[in-house]
Amino acid sequence: MSQKAFRSVLSFSFLLCTRLVLSTPPEDPIKCSSPKNTSCTVTNSYGVFPDRSICSASQVLYPTSEDELVSAVAFAAKNRMKMKVATRYSHSIPKLVCPDGQNGLLLSTKYLNQVVKVDVEERKMVVQSGVTLKQLINEAAKAGLALPYGPYWWGLTIGGLMGTGAHGSSLWGRGSSVHDHVVEVRVVVPASPENGFAKVLVLKEGDEDLNAVKVSLGVLGVLSQITLKLEPMFKRSITYLVKDDSELGGQVASFGRQHEFADITWYPSQHKAVYRVDDRVPIDVPGNGLYDFIPFRPTASLELALIRTTEDIQESTNDANGKCLGAKTTTDALINSAYGLTNNGMIFTGYPVIGFQNRLQASGTCLDSFMDAKITACAWDSRIKGEFFHQTTFSIALSSAKGFIEDVQKLVQLEPKSLCGVELYNGILMRYVKTSSAYLGKQDDAIDFDLTYYRSKDPMKPRLYEDILEEIEQLGIFKYGGLPHWGKNRNLAFDKAIRKYRFADKFLKVKERFDPHGLFSSEWTDQVLGLKEGLMIEKDGCALEGLCICSQDRHCAPSKGYFCRPGKVYKEARVCAHVKSKRM
């Protein structure tokens, strides 16, 4: 999730005063031209997929119970209709939600949003798959329980985050991936006519098939209910430490093992890294801190339009100095405001910030306020002129992370201003992830690098320092064997990625058993899983959008002075470089 770019202190103060009563929640990602929910299109929360295609479906169904879900799957299976599961906010960037062609069926979990059971003695919670992370956190807290780890954005559904392997940051316990805290699922899959065309499978810990369902990409069926193992409520203590990044590579592995909830936010062009020192403390330690992360708060639409216009102008004029100034202003404001931490839910008075897990682990208040005619919104809301970006996210084994960091630092030495644009979106977020039993989960203890950066509304327009961003992407994915985040990234990150998973063959065998006719699959997911060719789309300008790696100049933008060239540090990379750069 991205960082709101360059903002004034005055505007920031205004938002602190108004954020509780103003915001427009995102609209439903599914739109239908008929009141009977037929002739539909579906998108993500950003309003566009990596290839800018429009995904269509003949109909959408909104089941409210497992029985209705079984009926919906049976209807599609009987008629051999392709189907895909859609969530309330549709936060996945790739085309995971797209059925093939015009005649597919969408199954929305919008109303599968009930907490089924909370077992305090067993420390378990059963939820329907459309329950959001925020709901889970709040309901668990009422029972004195906590999900120990999870994503920082609470607008994800439990079914959705399982589909993509979403995670927080920790190398401790079961690890930071939510799916590794799942102990039972009920999943609806197609069935034979003799079995009514659909059936419910119940998978528990110890069932090997659960390792496939834990990270499913939505191709195995549709989750009905999920049971999670929780912990007694606990408190955490958070302190952010700002350091020079000269020792970052040498410290990255040990830091994640020293602190349970550690993460690092890296600003390479500023040669600065912010270390999150975050650990449990006894429950009786005083403190009622709250984390309302500033980039996830509602922002005035006019302010967002000004920010985007400013960035558009900086891009069109090659104004790297302007981006660097904006990045420093943004970074300083975030650090000085503790990124949205408060000691008592209202003001920040100093570190450490101590509070209960449910008040510190996730946020997303731009989703929660009343309708206000889009006066304010989440920064990436596609209905307004706001953020529009690419997101490149991959995990690199801890044993290799130092080399990747040092290669990025070499690029910054060659082009000192090259990553100011990333820093406008709060730099590179580095989160720790643990080896998972899920077949498509993390294969090693690793660190996840998350970069967000400018995307033009014109697919043929290169961004400032296009070559550096492409080289970092290829460094992480190819040289260091990074695993792509399944819910983020451009197409090239998924190219042949399935070969990096030791148990991919087991996953595909489960897929064949659960859905032998591929009704929950699409051409795109088949390409990602290595079952079909065509993921990389070679056409004019394809490298600018991550739809290919350039091999010819036409894959870049030769008319604008961008040609296909080797990387500066990673010579095997092929990037779109501005041959006659006149950067300011």
Phi, psi and omega per residue, in radians:
M1 nan 2.491 -2.935
S2 -1.610 2.899 3.121
Q3 -1.665 2.331 3.023
K4 -1.080 2.325 -3.080
A5 -1.398 -3.090 -3.100
F6 -0.367 1.999 -3.114
R7 -2.377 2.660 -3.128
S8 -1.504 2.721 3.115
V9 -1.115 -0.649 3.131
L10 -1.074 -0.816 3.135
S11 -1.113 -0.716 -3.141
F12 -1.045 -0.745 3.131
S13 -1.142 -0.689 3.102
F14 -1.038 -0.745 -3.117
L15 -1.146 -0.620 3.113
L16 -1.060 -0.562 -3.113
C17 -1.425 -0.504 -2.978
T18 -1.897 -0.150 -2.943
R19 -1.119 -0.403 -3.085
L20 -1.341 -0.318 -3.060
V21 -2.106 -0.135 -3.063
L22 -2.162 2.220 2.937
S23 3.002 2.572 3.039
T24 -1.834 1.999 3.094
P25 -1.069 2.628 3.122
P26 -1.053 2.607 3.104
E27 -1.366 2.901 3.113
D28 -1.118 2.314 -3.130
P29 -1.213 -0.190 3.137
I30 -1.796 2.275 3.084
K31 -2.238 2.349 -3.134
C32 -2.185 2.507 -3.104
S33 -1.483 -0.140 -3.112
S34 -2.079 2.504 3.081
P35 -1.123 -0.241 3.097
K36 -1.577 0.269 3.103
N37 1.054 0.752 3.042
T38 -2.064 2.927 -3.103
S39 0.943 1.240 -2.960
C40 -1.993 2.781 2.934
T41 -2.208 2.708 3.114
V42 -2.397 2.495 3.101
T43 -2.401 -2.954 3.037
N44 -1.860 -3.119 -3.054
S45 -1.202 -0.213 3.138
Y46 -1.684 -0.094 3.040
G47 1.466 0.057 -3.102
V48 -2.800 2.492 3.071
F49 -1.590 2.915 -3.111
P50 -0.964 -0.598 3.141
D51 -1.679 0.115 3.095
R52 1.086 0.360 3.130
S53 -1.397 2.811 3.050
I54 -1.767 2.213 3.129
C55 -1.739 2.256 -3.054
S56 -2.041 2.815 3.044
A57 -2.652 2.638 -3.124
S58 -1.313 -0.456 -3.032
Q59 -2.828 2.698 2.987
V60 -2.188 2.437 3.057
L61 -2.046 2.544 -3.109
Y62 -2.116 1.315 3.141
P63 -1.117 2.615 3.125
T64 -2.034 -0.113 -3.109
S65 -2.566 2.933 3.110
E66 -1.124 -0.660 3.108
D67 -1.047 -0.756 3.119
E68 -1.172 -0.604 3.109
L69 -1.154 -0.756 3.095
V70 -1.064 -0.760 3.126
S71 -1.074 -0.703 -3.131
A72 -1.146 -0.777 3.125
V73 -1.154 -0.687 3.116
A74 -1.091 -0.721 3.108
F75 -1.031 -0.816 -3.128
A76 -1.189 -0.736 -3.125
A77 -1.134 -0.720 3.126
K78 -1.059 -0.641 -3.097
N79 -1.705 0.155 3.138
R80 0.903 0.757 3.104
M81 -1.593 2.394 2.962
K82 -1.170 2.546 3.126
M83 -2.516 2.649 3.095
K84 -2.429 2.654 3.135
V85 -1.690 2.291 3.102
A86 -2.017 2.527 3.142
T87 -1.859 3.016 -3.050
R88 -1.023 -0.789 -3.054
Y89 -1.900 -0.230 3.049
S90 0.893 1.099 -3.039
H91 -1.496 -0.097 3.124
S92 -1.289 2.294 -3.113
I93 -1.299 -0.788 -3.126
P94 -1.226 3.132 -3.005
K95 -1.543 0.784 3.141
L96 -1.189 -0.428 -3.042
V97 -1.595 -0.052 -2.986
C98 -1.571 2.050 2.953
P99 -1.354 2.845 -3.131
D100 -1.290 2.504 2.976
G101 1.137 -2.713 -3.071
Q102 -1.779 -0.159 -2.918
N103 -1.906 0.236 -3.126
G104 -1.366 3.003 -3.127
L105 -2.064 2.359 3.037
L106 -1.791 2.326 3.061
L107 -1.953 1.857 -3.117
S108 -1.556 2.359 3.082
T109 -1.650 0.296 -3.084
K110 -0.936 -0.683 -3.091
Y111 -1.835 0.119 2.934
L112 -1.593 1.139 -2.895
N113 -2.184 0.588 -3.090
Q114 -1.896 2.473 2.930
V115 -1.400 2.063 -3.034
V116 -1.416 -0.740 -3.047
K117 -2.818 2.497 2.988
V118 -2.156 2.048 3.141
D119 -1.852 1.725 -3.061
V120 -1.158 -0.706 -3.100
E121 -1.122 -0.757 3.136
E122 -1.496 -0.141 -3.109
R123 0.997 0.861 3.129
K124 -2.253 2.641 3.069
M125 -2.333 2.348 3.086
V126 -1.921 2.197 -3.121
V127 -2.293 2.682 2.938
Q128 -1.274 2.764 -2.959
S129 -1.223 -0.305 3.129
G130 -1.581 0.043 3.065
V131 -1.138 2.369 3.136
T132 -1.450 2.818 3.084
L133 -1.031 -0.651 3.122
K134 -1.079 -0.792 3.105
Q135 -1.031 -0.804 -3.119
L136 -1.041 -0.819 -3.124
I137 -1.050 -0.815 -3.076
N138 -1.186 -0.749 -3.119
E139 -1.207 -0.652 3.079
A140 -1.093 -0.737 -3.115
A141 -1.083 -0.635 3.121
K142 -1.069 -0.486 3.136
A143 -1.686 0.141 -3.128
G144 1.314 0.424 -3.109
L145 -2.082 2.894 -3.120
A146 -2.586 2.474 2.889
L147 -1.382 2.079 -2.985
P148 -1.180 -0.569 -3.086
Y149 -2.465 2.671 3.102
G150 3.098 2.999 3.113
P151 -1.026 2.785 -3.116
Y152 -1.452 -0.277 -3.113
W153 -1.775 2.129 -3.015
W154 -1.576 0.098 -3.140
G155 -1.489 0.130 3.099
L156 -1.502 2.572 2.985
T157 -1.545 2.757 -3.101
I158 -1.159 -0.698 3.074
G159 -1.114 -0.709 -3.136
G160 -1.167 -0.759 -3.116
L161 -1.244 -0.461 3.012
M162 -1.225 -0.640 3.138
G163 -1.077 -0.511 -3.054
T164 -1.967 -0.053 -3.136
G165 1.290 0.551 -3.105
A166 -1.081 2.643 -2.974
H167 -2.669 2.963 2.994
G168 -1.819 -2.251 -3.131
S169 -2.530 1.919 3.024
S170 -3.064 2.551 2.995
L171 -1.860 0.093 -3.036
W172 -1.671 2.856 3.048
G173 0.960 -2.365 3.090
R174 -1.357 -0.122 -3.140
G175 1.723 3.034 -2.962
S176 -1.551 -0.078 3.127
S177 -1.434 2.211 -3.080
V178 -1.040 -0.637 -3.088
H179 -1.076 -0.395 3.123
D180 -1.404 0.007 3.025
H181 -1.900 0.160 3.104
V182 -1.573 2.249 -3.099
V183 -1.995 -0.158 3.095
E184 -2.848 2.529 3.048
V185 -2.402 2.686 2.933
R186 -2.039 2.068 -3.053
V187 -2.171 2.361 -3.138
V188 -1.695 2.217 -3.091
V189 -2.278 2.777 3.055
P190 -1.093 2.688 -3.130
A191 -2.463 3.052 3.134
S192 -1.269 2.847 3.070
P193 -0.990 -0.610 -3.133
E194 -1.123 -0.452 3.135
N195 -1.795 0.316 3.051
G196 1.385 0.289 3.077
F197 1.255 -0.089 3.082
A198 -2.735 2.600 3.117
K199 -2.593 2.845 3.124
V200 -1.845 2.199 3.046
L201 -1.797 2.351 3.085
V202 -1.929 2.048 -3.105
L203 -2.051 2.297 -3.115
K204 -2.127 2.944 3.059
E205 -0.937 2.322 -3.064
G206 1.811 -0.403 3.042
D207 -1.400 2.123 -3.101
E208 -1.059 -0.572 -3.106
D209 -1.109 -0.385 3.089
L210 -1.088 -0.517 3.122
N211 -1.158 -0.418 3.044
A212 -1.417 -0.736 -3.061
V213 -1.241 -0.446 -3.108
K214 -1.003 -0.664 3.021
V215 -2.329 1.727 -2.888
S216 -1.910 -0.233 -3.016
L217 0.991 0.239 3.110
G218 1.316 0.265 -3.029
V219 -1.818 0.063 -3.096
L220 -1.798 -0.285 -3.041
G221 2.591 -2.810 3.134
V222 -2.172 2.237 3.127
L223 -1.216 2.331 3.069
S224 -1.735 -0.974 3.139
Q225 -2.335 2.620 -3.098
I226 -2.333 2.315 3.078
T227 -1.917 2.192 -3.109
L228 -1.997 2.516 3.040
K229 -1.563 2.153 -3.086
L230 -1.931 -3.124 3.115
E231 -2.248 2.809 3.013
P232 -1.038 2.562 3.123
M233 -0.965 2.483 -3.136
F234 -2.485 3.005 3.109
K235 -1.969 2.718 3.089
R236 -2.218 2.771 3.062
S237 -2.196 2.145 -3.056
I238 -2.074 2.308 3.005
T239 -2.397 2.298 3.034
Y240 -1.704 2.225 3.126
L241 -1.995 2.209 3.128
V242 -1.671 2.204 -3.115
K243 -2.352 2.770 2.923
D244 -1.125 2.545 -3.063
D245 -1.550 0.183 -3.069
S246 -1.119 -0.506 -3.131
E247 -1.826 0.197 -3.040
L248 -1.031 -0.824 -3.107
G249 -1.033 -0.687 -3.126
G250 -1.338 -0.353 -3.063
Q251 -1.749 -0.269 -2.923
V252 -1.074 -0.712 -3.085
A253 -1.251 -0.818 -3.079
S254 -1.193 -0.592 -3.102
F255 -1.084 -0.699 -3.135
G256 -1.171 -0.444 3.122
R257 -1.543 -0.340 -3.123
Q258 -1.393 -0.523 -3.021
H259 -2.258 2.274 -2.959
E260 -1.080 -0.700 -3.071
F261 -1.983 0.533 -3.071
A262 -1.079 2.530 2.832
D263 -2.609 3.002 3.141
I264 -2.397 2.355 2.996
T265 -1.916 2.131 -2.966
W266 -1.958 2.274 3.074
Y267 -2.023 1.481 -2.954
P268 -1.097 -0.675 -3.118
S269 -1.244 -0.358 3.056
Q270 -1.663 -0.012 -3.128
H271 0.950 0.774 -3.025
K272 -2.387 2.491 3.051
A273 -2.345 2.445 -3.141
V274 -1.951 1.990 -3.085
Y275 -1.614 2.246 3.092
R276 -1.643 1.853 3.080
V277 -1.565 1.883 -2.886
D278 -2.502 1.963 -3.061
D279 -2.472 2.849 3.026
R280 -1.254 2.620 3.012
V281 -2.337 2.814 3.120
P282 -0.975 2.571 -3.038
I283 -1.116 -0.384 -3.099
D284 -1.592 0.044 3.068
V285 -1.216 2.247 -3.082
P286 -1.081 2.524 3.068
G287 2.563 2.396 3.100
N288 -2.357 0.868 -3.071
G289 -1.128 2.809 3.130
L290 -2.430 2.444 3.061
Y291 -1.983 1.853 3.058
D292 -2.000 1.429 -2.992
F293 -0.935 2.204 -3.001
I294 -1.022 -0.765 3.137
P295 -1.138 -0.250 3.131
F296 -1.749 0.146 3.091
R297 -1.544 2.798 3.055
P298 -1.138 2.479 -3.125
T299 -2.190 2.517 3.108
A300 -1.054 2.299 -3.099
S301 -1.065 -0.656 3.119
L302 -1.116 -0.676 3.104
E303 -1.127 -0.745 3.129
L304 -1.089 -0.686 3.111
A305 -1.122 -0.704 3.115
L306 -1.135 -0.739 3.125
I307 -1.059 -0.819 -3.124
R308 -1.150 -0.724 3.116
T309 -1.067 -0.736 3.114
T310 -1.056 -0.764 -3.127
E311 -1.200 -0.657 3.069
D312 -1.026 -0.753 -3.137
I313 -1.163 -0.747 3.121
Q314 -1.068 -0.672 3.107
E315 -1.168 -0.794 -3.061
S316 -1.225 -0.426 -3.136
T317 -1.824 0.131 -3.101
N318 0.955 0.711 -3.064
D319 -1.531 1.343 3.121
A320 -1.160 -0.617 3.129
N321 -1.079 -0.718 3.111
G322 -1.099 -0.712 3.108
K323 -1.127 -0.712 -3.125
C324 -1.162 -0.671 3.081
L325 -1.127 -0.779 3.104
G326 -1.082 -0.695 3.141
A327 -1.110 -0.752 -3.138
K328 -1.149 -0.709 3.111
T329 -1.074 -0.794 3.134
T330 -1.101 -0.838 -3.105
T331 -1.080 -0.809 -3.138
D332 -1.063 -0.717 3.139
A333 -1.118 -0.736 -3.140
L334 -1.158 -0.792 -3.126
I335 -1.108 -0.771 -3.111
N336 -1.165 -0.423 3.113
S337 -1.755 0.224 3.100
A338 0.995 0.543 3.078
Y339 1.077 0.151 -3.121
G340 1.986 0.026 3.036
L341 -1.244 2.453 2.988
T342 -2.317 2.638 -3.090
N343 -1.379 -0.394 -3.081
N344 -2.385 0.259 -3.095
G345 1.587 -0.082 -3.100
M346 -2.246 -0.839 -3.072
I347 -2.349 2.694 3.054
F348 -1.718 2.129 -3.133
T349 -1.958 -0.140 3.104
G350 2.501 2.890 3.128
Y351 -1.542 2.709 -0.063
P352 -1.371 2.719 2.985
V353 -1.692 2.099 -3.072
I354 -2.012 2.329 -3.141
G355 -2.920 3.058 3.131
F356 -1.297 2.643 -3.087
Q357 -0.946 -0.759 -3.077
N358 -1.156 -0.333 -3.139
R359 -1.660 -0.151 -3.055
L360 -2.058 -0.304 -2.890
Q361 -1.460 -0.430 -3.088
A362 -2.741 2.824 3.106
S363 -2.698 3.139 -3.105
G364 2.728 0.844 -3.010
T365 -1.181 -0.215 3.091
C366 -1.197 -0.200 3.099
L367 -1.547 -0.271 -2.762
D368 -1.808 -0.216 -2.996
S369 -1.597 -3.071 -3.036
F370 -1.386 2.793 3.051
M371 -1.096 2.360 -3.128
D372 -2.447 0.566 3.096
A373 1.029 0.592 3.081
K374 1.122 0.455 3.021
I375 -1.114 -0.685 2.995
T376 -2.284 2.844 -3.090
A377 -2.893 3.010 2.901
C378 -1.120 2.542 -2.970
A379 -1.078 -0.433 -3.065
W380 -1.764 0.140 -3.099
D381 -1.013 2.124 -3.025
S382 -1.277 -0.169 3.140
R383 -1.373 -0.241 -3.140
I384 -2.107 2.979 3.050
K385 -1.473 1.669 -3.099
G386 -2.361 -2.573 -3.126
E387 -1.141 2.468 3.064
F388 -2.541 2.012 -2.895
F389 -2.595 2.882 2.868
H390 -1.707 2.673 3.042
Q391 -2.312 2.114 3.121
T392 -1.976 2.090 -3.045
T393 -2.451 2.183 -3.136
F394 -2.580 2.681 3.094
S395 -1.899 2.342 -3.131
I396 -2.048 2.347 3.140
A397 -0.911 2.450 -3.109
L398 -0.948 -0.584 -3.124
S399 -1.168 -0.329 -3.107
S400 -1.921 -0.123 -3.009
A401 -1.091 -0.643 -3.128
K402 -1.041 -0.770 -3.132
G403 -1.088 -0.728 3.119
F404 -1.103 -0.812 -3.140
I405 -1.039 -0.746 -3.127
E406 -1.178 -0.601 3.077
D407 -1.166 -0.695 3.077
V408 -1.112 -0.699 3.107
Q409 -1.107 -0.603 3.064
K410 -1.125 -0.694 3.092
L411 -1.105 -0.699 3.124
V412 -1.172 -0.597 3.062
Q413 -1.092 -0.667 3.122
L414 -1.292 -0.642 -3.123
E415 -2.332 1.474 -2.991
P416 -1.037 -0.496 -3.086
K417 -1.665 0.087 -2.914
S418 -1.174 -0.442 -3.076
L419 -1.936 0.264 3.034
C420 -1.084 -0.600 3.119
G421 -1.120 -0.631 3.057
V422 -1.192 -0.636 -3.120
E423 -1.211 -0.424 3.010
L424 -1.062 -0.462 3.111
Y425 -1.806 0.545 3.075
N426 1.234 0.620 2.923
G427 1.182 -2.713 -3.125
I428 -1.799 1.975 3.093
L429 -1.453 2.236 -3.094
M430 -2.048 1.979 -3.108
R431 -2.097 2.549 -3.084
Y432 -1.581 2.400 3.131
V433 -2.339 2.560 -3.036
K434 -1.867 2.666 3.057
T435 -0.905 2.355 -3.049
S436 -2.029 2.665 3.031
S437 -1.393 -0.230 3.133
A438 -1.141 2.377 -3.096
Y439 -1.034 -0.625 3.111
L440 -1.883 0.415 3.059
G441 -1.592 -2.944 -3.107
K442 -1.166 2.360 -3.069
Q443 -1.585 -0.289 -3.134
D444 -2.583 2.813 2.894
D445 -1.066 2.263 -2.933
A446 -2.613 3.018 2.995
I447 -2.151 2.352 -3.058
D448 -1.668 2.174 3.125
F449 -1.828 2.160 -3.034
D450 -2.126 1.958 -3.127
L451 -2.024 2.315 3.048
T452 -2.104 2.384 -3.055
Y453 -2.709 2.817 -3.021
Y454 -0.937 2.419 3.004
R455 -2.245 2.294 3.136
S456 -1.388 2.610 3.018
K457 -1.188 -0.352 3.100
D458 -1.671 1.957 -3.080
P459 -1.113 -0.264 -3.123
M460 -1.703 0.145 -3.101
K461 -1.806 2.048 3.109
P462 -1.188 2.731 3.068
R463 -1.695 2.857 3.094
L464 -1.080 2.301 -3.059
Y465 1.016 0.749 3.079
E466 -0.927 -0.765 -3.066
D467 -1.128 -0.691 -3.116
I468 -1.157 -0.764 -3.133
L469 -1.144 -0.712 3.092
E470 -1.142 -0.672 -3.130
E471 -1.175 -0.694 3.092
I472 -1.087 -0.731 3.106
E473 -1.029 -0.821 -3.124
Q474 -1.265 -0.577 3.030
L475 -0.992 -0.908 -3.073
G476 -1.156 -0.813 -3.022
I477 -1.319 -0.719 -2.995
F478 -1.820 -0.976 -3.102
K479 -1.101 -0.737 -3.081
Y480 -1.806 0.166 3.007
G481 1.100 0.556 -3.094
G482 -1.077 2.497 3.055
L483 -1.591 2.294 -3.114
P484 -1.273 2.537 2.923
H485 -1.226 2.165 -3.024
W486 -1.168 -0.358 -3.106
G487 -1.744 0.094 -3.135
K488 -2.302 -2.908 2.965
N489 1.478 2.801 3.039
R490 -1.651 2.930 -3.013
N491 -0.964 -0.692 -2.997
L492 -1.093 -0.453 3.128
A493 -1.144 -0.431 -3.099
F494 -1.637 -0.106 -3.090
D495 -1.106 2.032 3.134
K496 1.049 0.274 -3.131
A497 -1.105 -0.537 -3.093
I498 -1.031 -0.440 -3.141
R499 -1.206 -0.258 -3.115
K500 -1.486 -0.088 -3.081
Y501 -1.783 2.098 -3.018
R502 -1.067 -0.550 -3.063
F503 -1.980 0.526 3.106
A504 -1.037 -0.653 -3.137
D505 -1.109 -0.644 3.089
K506 -1.144 -0.710 3.097
F507 -1.038 -0.805 -3.092
L508 -1.166 -0.541 3.084
K509 -1.203 -0.682 3.071
V510 -1.131 -0.721 3.098
K511 -1.014 -0.755 -3.131
E512 -1.138 -0.646 3.129
R513 -1.299 -0.736 -3.081
F514 -1.272 -0.638 -3.021
D515 -2.487 1.245 -3.009
P516 -1.092 -0.416 3.126
H517 -1.659 0.061 3.077
G518 1.118 0.604 -3.086
L519 -1.219 -0.480 3.102
F520 -1.627 0.072 3.126
S521 -1.748 2.845 3.055
S522 -2.369 3.008 3.082
E523 -1.024 -0.689 -3.098
W524 -1.161 -0.817 3.136
T525 -1.173 -0.578 3.058
D526 -1.111 -0.654 3.098
Q527 -1.164 -0.755 3.133
V528 -1.104 -0.653 -3.125
L529 -1.463 0.087 3.076
G530 1.360 0.265 -3.123
L531 -1.567 -0.299 3.110
K532 -2.476 2.735 3.030
E533 -1.535 2.942 2.986
G534 1.923 0.086 3.131
L535 -1.130 -0.722 3.112
M536 -1.522 2.146 -3.026
I537 -1.875 1.827 -3.111
E538 -1.543 1.953 3.097
K539 -2.728 3.020 3.130
D540 -0.981 2.247 3.080
G541 1.331 0.130 -3.017
C542 -1.090 -0.562 -3.103
A543 -1.214 -0.455 -3.119
L544 -1.141 -0.493 -3.107
E545 -1.833 0.108 -3.134
G546 1.267 0.348 3.108
L547 -1.494 -0.199 3.071
C548 -2.783 2.964 2.898
I549 -1.778 2.271 -3.020
C550 -1.092 2.441 2.974
S551 -2.256 -0.201 3.084
Q552 -2.355 2.720 -3.134
D553 -1.062 -0.563 -3.090
R554 -1.165 -0.292 3.080
H555 -1.285 -0.186 3.104
C556 -1.842 -2.233 3.116
A557 -2.545 1.237 -3.057
P558 -1.029 -0.544 3.134
S559 -1.174 -0.337 3.109
K560 -1.834 0.154 3.093
G561 1.557 0.251 3.135
Y562 -1.879 2.137 -3.064
F563 -2.227 2.749 -3.131
C564 -1.328 2.112 -3.069
R565 -2.434 2.816 3.037
P566 -1.175 2.784 3.076
G567 -1.198 2.878 -3.126
K568 -1.441 -0.630 3.140
V569 -1.928 -0.786 3.106
Y570 -1.700 1.621 -2.980
K571 -1.143 -0.402 3.110
E572 -1.301 -0.286 3.110
A573 -1.177 2.640 3.014
R574 -2.195 2.050 -2.975
V575 -2.297 2.797 3.095
C576 -1.556 1.837 -3.046
A577 -1.866 2.471 3.061
H578 -1.429 1.832 -2.974
V579 -1.209 -0.645 3.134
K580 -2.062 1.196 -3.086
S581 -1.231 2.413 3.044
K582 -2.207 0.866 -3.113
R583 -1.188 2.509 -3.105
M584 -1.384 nan nan
